[in-house]
Amino acid sequence: MLSSHITSRTALVIALFLFSYGLFEARDIRQEHVVLSTAKLPPGVDRLRIVQVSDVHLGLLVGERSLTRIVNIVREANPDLLVSTGDLVDSSPGSLTREAEMWDELQPRLGKLAVTGNHELYAGIEESIRFTRQAGFVLLRDRALETGPLTVVGLDDHRSWSEKEDLGLEQRVRLTVEKPQRFTLLLKHRPGPSPLYSGVVDLQLSGHTHQGQIFPFGLLTRMIIPYPGGLSRAKSGWLYVSRGTGTWGPPIRILSPPEVTIIDLVPLQIEEGEIKENSGLAELE
């Protein structure tokens, strides 16, 4: 049997190693590249690039230095559309003036769209909305917007407000149903398809889970949420759940590196006489 002295020292060394590694991994922002084929791009468009950030958690622990790395990756990706799927801020959004300016410097040709997450509520919904708009994002709060060949629908984080879906959204859903030839993108902070959009969404982008952020919490996430991370098939179209771009709580990640997601929509190759499908093939790089 090891003495208590050796055991405590060993535990301390392991804890320091894991914490140091967690700090490193939290800074190692990965670029996850997804290619989706679709028959819904207009003629002449050979690629449309969407870049997703999620769960940045700007505030006390995630500030200008971390955001510089994120913004540089987004800028290098040269997106047509930039989206934030919630939890852009974590605390004191009124003091993040420089951070808002850094986001505002990014000007993709199809714009920047965002939805709220649960931490926008915790940080103060009005101040969070003000920051998001100062950062140059158009905030979609239970509404749809057409930009280029895309119809983008954004939902508030309803579970923070109510356990039930807002049935008043049905009127907004009709916008997507009436134009099925357009590629429909759904932004929703928490994973899981919305029943109001069943059958009309080509791609849903979500976040929230951080894929556990620190091992072994990722295992618990998989038990609780059936869509813990990455690309999967939903009832209609595709669902992509980001691991998150920042950190919440301790500024560390273990076996769940942060990500900026690059989604390329490319034309679906249609053979003569072949029936077009709403969504084509997916390829992960």
C-alpha positions in Angstrom: 0.0 0.0 0.0 1.2 3.5 -0.8 1.6 5.9 2.0 -0.8 8.8 2.2 2.1 11.2 1.6 2.9 9.5 -1.8 -0.7 9.2 -2.7 -1.4 12.9 -2.1 1.7 14.0 -4.1 0.7 11.7 -7.0 -2.8 13.1 -7.0 -1.4 16.7 -7.0 0.9 15.9 -9.9 -1.9 14.4 -11.9 -4.2 17.4 -11.1 -1.6 19.9 -12.2 -0.9 17.9 -15.4 -4.6 17.8 -16.3 -5.1 21.5 -15.5 -2.1 22.5 -17.6 -3.2 20.3 -20.5 -6.8 21.7 -20.1 -5.4 25.2 -20.4 -3.6 24.3 -23.6 -6.5 22.5 -25.2 -8.9 25.4 -24.4 -6.6 27.7 -26.5 -6.3 25.1 -29.3 -9.3 26.2 -31.4 -10.0 23.6 -34.1 -11.5 24.2 -37.5 -14.1 21.6 -38.1 -15.0 21.5 -41.9 -18.3 20.1 -43.1 -19.3 19.8 -46.7 -23.0 19.4 -47.5 -24.4 18.8 -51.0 -27.7 20.4 -51.8 -29.9 20.8 -54.9 -31.0 24.2 -53.5 -28.2 26.4 -54.6 -29.0 28.7 -57.5 -27.3 28.2 -60.9 -23.8 29.6 -61.0 -23.1 29.2 -57.2 -20.5 26.6 -56.7 -20.0 27.1 -53.0 -21.7 28.9 -50.1 -19.7 29.1 -46.9 -21.3 29.3 -43.5 -19.1 29.8 -40.4 -20.6 29.0 -37.0 -19.4 30.1 -33.6 -21.2 29.0 -30.4 -20.8 29.3 -26.7 -18.0 31.9 -26.8 -18.9 33.0 -23.3 -17.3 36.5 -23.4 -17.0 38.0 -20.0 -14.9 37.5 -16.9 -12.6 34.7 -18.2 -13.0 34.9 -21.9 -11.9 38.3 -23.2 -10.0 40.2 -25.9 -7.1 37.8 -26.1 -9.2 34.8 -26.6 -11.5 36.6 -29.0 -8.5 37.7 -31.1 -7.8 34.0 -31.9 -11.4 33.4 -32.7 -11.8 36.4 -35.0 -8.6 35.6 -36.9 -9.8 32.1 -37.6 -13.2 33.4 -38.8 -11.5 36.0 -41.0 -9.2 33.5 -42.6 -12.2 31.2 -43.3 -13.7 34.1 -45.4 -17.4 33.2 -44.7 -20.3 34.2 -46.8 -22.4 34.1 -43.6 -21.4 34.1 -40.0 -23.7 32.7 -37.3 -23.6 32.6 -33.6 -25.8 29.9 -32.0 -26.1 31.4 -28.5 -24.1 32.1 -25.3 -22.1 34.7 -27.1 -21.7 36.5 -23.7 -21.5 35.2 -20.2 -21.3 38.2 -17.9 -21.0 42.0 -17.9 -21.9 42.5 -21.6 -22.1 46.3 -21.0 -18.3 46.4 -20.4 -17.3 44.5 -23.6 -16.9 47.5 -25.8 -13.6 46.4 -27.5 -15.0 42.9 -28.0 -18.0 44.3 -29.8 -15.8 46.3 -32.0 -13.7 43.2 -32.9 -16.9 41.3 -34.0 -18.1 44.4 -35.9 -15.0 44.4 -38.0 -16.1 41.2 -39.6 -18.4 41.9 -42.5 -19.4 38.7 -44.5 -21.3 39.5 -47.7 -24.5 37.7 -46.5 -24.3 39.2 -43.0 -24.0 38.0 -39.4 -26.9 36.3 -37.6 -27.3 35.3 -34.0 -29.8 33.7 -31.6 -29.9 33.9 -27.8 -28.7 31.1 -25.4 -29.4 30.6 -21.8 -26.4 32.7 -20.7 -27.8 35.7 -22.5 -30.6 35.5 -20.0 -28.2 35.0 -17.0 -26.1 38.0 -18.0 -29.1 40.2 -18.5 -31.2 39.8 -21.6 -31.4 43.5 -22.5 -27.7 44.2 -22.1 -26.9 41.0 -24.0 -29.1 42.0 -26.9 -27.5 45.4 -27.0 -24.0 43.9 -27.1 -25.0 41.4 -29.9 -26.3 44.3 -32.0 -23.3 46.4 -31.3 -21.2 43.5 -32.5 -22.9 43.8 -35.8 -25.1 40.7 -35.6 -28.8 40.6 -36.6 -30.5 38.9 -33.7 -33.2 36.5 -34.8 -35.7 36.1 -32.0 -38.3 33.7 -33.3 -38.3 35.0 -36.8 -37.0 34.2 -40.3 -34.8 36.2 -42.6 -33.9 35.7 -46.2 -30.3 36.4 -47.2 -28.9 35.4 -50.5 -30.3 31.9 -51.4 -30.8 31.0 -47.7 -33.9 31.3 -45.5 -32.5 31.5 -41.9 -34.8 30.9 -39.0 -33.7 31.8 -35.5 -35.3 30.6 -32.2 -34.9 32.1 -28.8 -33.7 29.7 -26.2 -37.2 28.8 -25.2 -36.3 26.4 -22.4 -35.0 29.4 -20.5 -38.4 31.0 -20.7 -40.9 28.2 -21.0 -40.9 24.4 -21.3 -43.3 24.7 -24.3 -42.7 25.8 -27.8 -44.3 29.1 -28.8 -47.2 28.0 -31.0 -47.3 31.6 -32.4 -44.3 30.6 -34.4 -46.5 28.7 -36.9 -47.1 31.9 -38.8 -43.3 32.3 -39.2 -42.9 28.7 -40.2 -45.1 29.3 -43.2 -42.4 31.5 -44.7 -40.2 28.4 -45.1 -43.0 26.1 -46.2 -44.1 28.5 -48.9 -40.6 28.6 -50.5 -39.4 25.0 -50.3 -36.9 25.6 -53.1 -34.8 27.8 -50.8 -32.2 26.2 -48.5 -33.6 26.5 -44.9 -31.1 27.0 -42.1 -32.4 26.8 -38.5 -30.4 28.4 -35.6 -31.3 27.0 -32.2 -29.1 27.1 -29.2 -30.0 23.7 -27.6 -29.8 20.6 -29.7 -32.8 18.7 -30.7 -35.1 19.4 -33.7 -38.1 21.8 -33.2 -41.4 20.1 -34.0 -42.7 23.2 -35.6 -40.0 22.9 -38.3 -40.2 19.2 -38.9 -39.9 18.5 -42.6 -38.8 21.9 -43.7 -35.3 22.3 -42.3 -32.3 21.4 -44.4 -29.7 22.1 -41.7 -30.0 23.0 -38.0 -27.0 24.5 -36.2 -26.9 24.3 -32.3 -24.5 24.3 -29.4 -25.0 24.4 -25.6 -23.5 21.0 -24.7 -19.7 21.9 -25.0 -19.6 18.1 -25.5 -19.0 18.0 -21.8 -16.0 20.4 -22.0 -14.0 18.4 -19.4 -13.7 14.6 -19.5 -15.6 12.6 -18.3 -18.6 15.0 -18.3 -18.9 14.3 -22.1 -20.1 10.8 -21.2 -22.9 12.3 -19.1 -23.8 14.7 -21.9 -24.2 11.8 -24.3 -26.5 10.1 -21.8 -28.7 13.2 -21.3 -28.7 14.7 -24.8 -29.1 12.5 -27.8 -27.2 14.9 -30.0 -24.0 15.7 -28.0 -21.8 16.9 -30.8 -20.9 16.9 -34.5 -23.0 16.1 -37.5 -26.0 13.8 -37.5 -29.2 13.1 -39.4 -32.3 14.6 -37.8 -35.9 13.9 -38.8 -35.5 16.2 -41.7 -32.2 17.4 -43.0 -29.0 17.6 -41.0 -28.2 18.7 -37.5 -24.7 20.0 -36.4 -23.9 20.5 -32.8 -20.8 22.6 -32.0 -18.5 21.7 -29.1 -18.4 25.4 -28.5 -15.8 28.1 -29.3 -15.0 29.3 -25.8 -15.2 27.9 -22.2 -17.7 28.2 -19.4 -16.5 28.0 -15.7 -12.9 27.0 -15.5 -11.0 28.1 -18.7 -10.0 24.5 -19.5 -11.0 21.8 -21.8 -10.1 18.1 -21.7 -10.8 15.8 -24.7 -13.3 18.4 -26.0 -11.3 21.1 -27.9 -13.1 24.3 -28.9 -14.1 24.8 -32.5 -15.0 27.2 -35.2 -17.2 25.3 -37.7 -16.9 25.8 -41.4 -19.9 24.5 -43.4 -19.6 24.5 -47.2 -22.8 24.1 -49.2 -22.0 22.8 -52.6 -24.3 21.9 -55.6 -25.7 18.3 -55.6 -24.7 16.6 -58.8 -27.9 15.6 -60.5 -27.8 12.9 -63.1 -30.3 13.2 -66.0 -33.7 12.0 -64.9 -32.7 11.8 -61.2 -35.2 13.2 -58.7 -33.8 16.1 -56.6 -33.7 15.7 -52.9 -33.9 18.4 -50.3 -30.6 17.4 -48.7 -27.7 15.6 -50.4 -24.6 14.0 -49.0 -22.4 15.1 -46.1 -18.7 14.9 -45.9 -16.5 15.6 -42.9 -12.9 16.8 -43.2 
